[in-house]
Amino acid sequence: MNSRDRLLAALNHKEGDRVPLDIGSSVVTGITMTAYGNLIKYLGMYKKEPELFDVVQQLANPSEEFLQKFQVDVRNVSPNGPSTWALDIKNDGEYNYFFDEWKIKWRMPVKGGFYYDMAEHPLAGVLEVSEIENFAYPDALDAKRYEGIRERALAVREKGYGVVMSSIGAGLFEYGGWLRGYADFYADLAGEPDMACKVMDKTLEVKYKYWEKVLDIAGDIIDVVQEADDLGSQNSMLISPSMYKEYVKPRQKELFDLIRSKTDAKIFVHTCGSFREVIPDLIEAGVNIINPVQFNAKGMDTQGLKRDFGKDIVFWGGGIDTQRILPRGTVEEVKECVKRQMEILAPGGGFVFNTVHNIQADVPPQNLVAMLEAFKEYANY
């Protein structure tokens, strides 16, 4: 059984030879440059400066040598940047900063910064729906985005790995806050829903065009379509379930219906935090996979999730607690947490091992080695 066979078994709720492993196949299942650099030094594998995969989160692009050493089963394929925009990091003395193609300003402290935070929202303060309508959104059909995508996806497939295709930017709901600013967007949802819905509709237009195009190019090769739309905090949803159902779910469903019409790939949606109340709605909207399975958030206990939704949803993540145990626990605590989570999530398939979100800079390499050793020990069916 090769890596892709193993992944497809899990995605179809079957037990393969072992649980599939993911490190670095997306911007929500990765490892930061600092943690990765420390780990490969610890392993004696540091041969050159690690490559950057995602600038905002400062994620590393793990080397093929690393991925093969730990038998990682999936590989990423991402769109290229557009012809109309290029990353241009500037410095104002205190911060490094740049504007992305959505015209959002991101900045990171020169000293002590771990990643870039949003600093300016281009639609904050606008008062008319027409201003949102007429904003210059990214051109999803820019031909440069798609150069070489089919060839890269085929190369992954031919090597026997699962293909994870990245999206163009964040989620529909997320971009509401990113473009409008959180204060304006949440106020819109409560009092001026036409404003909030227009931002999401314009984002949907961009993403719809992107997925239509990229799936025409490589939909027959892609195994997993990766989307994201954070809905939860540690203790609750960011908006009420009723508000989600009224404003967000129909737009997600429209996008996922398009994706389903173009490919047999499974739809992966990342949403942090507590959102158990709307998992049935996500399933109805077409979601096959949820990530990161933040099992320490309210209502997200993995035993309950597996019991209630394990026949309908694949859990991609939830392999270890990343809030306390992975960064600050002992090696023994790391191994015990991995063992427990594997025992809960692995039976019957429907589980891909990954941490709860990206591995952060403060995770010591010995704990990562312990995690990988424990995974290897308990992964076999």
URFEN-V959116 format. One line per field, one symbol per residue. phi: phi as a letter, one per 30 degrees, with the letter a starting at -180 (. if undefined). psi: psi as a letter, one per 40 degrees, with the letter a starting at -180 (. if undefined). Layout:
phi->???
psi->???
This chain:
phi->.dddeddddddchbdddaddbbbjdadbbcbdedddeddddddicdcaedddcbddchddceddedddechdcbbcbbdddddcbbdbdcbcjcbdbacddcidccbbedcidcadcdbbcdcdidcbedddecdddeddceddecdiddddddddeddicdcccddciddddededdddiddddddeedbbeddddddddddeeddddddddddddbddcdcbccbaaecbcdcaddbdeddeddccedddddddddeddcacedccbcbdicbeeceedddddjdcbcbciddcdeicedddddddbddcbccckidadcdbdddbddeddeddddedddddcdeiiibcdaddiddddcddddddddddddeddcddd
psi->hadddddddddffihadihihhheeieefahiddddddddddefehdihiihdhddefiigiiddddddefheiiihiiiiieeiihghiheddihiihaeefhhiihhdheidihihdhhdeheieidddddeigiiheehdddeheddddddddddeeiihhhiagaaidddddddddiddddddddddgdddddddddddddddddddddddddededhdhhhiigheiadeiidiiddddddddddddddddddddeeieiihhhhhiahfddeddddddeehdhiieggeeihefhdddddddededhhhgaedihedddddeiiddddddddddddddddheafhhhiigaihidehidddddddddddddedi.
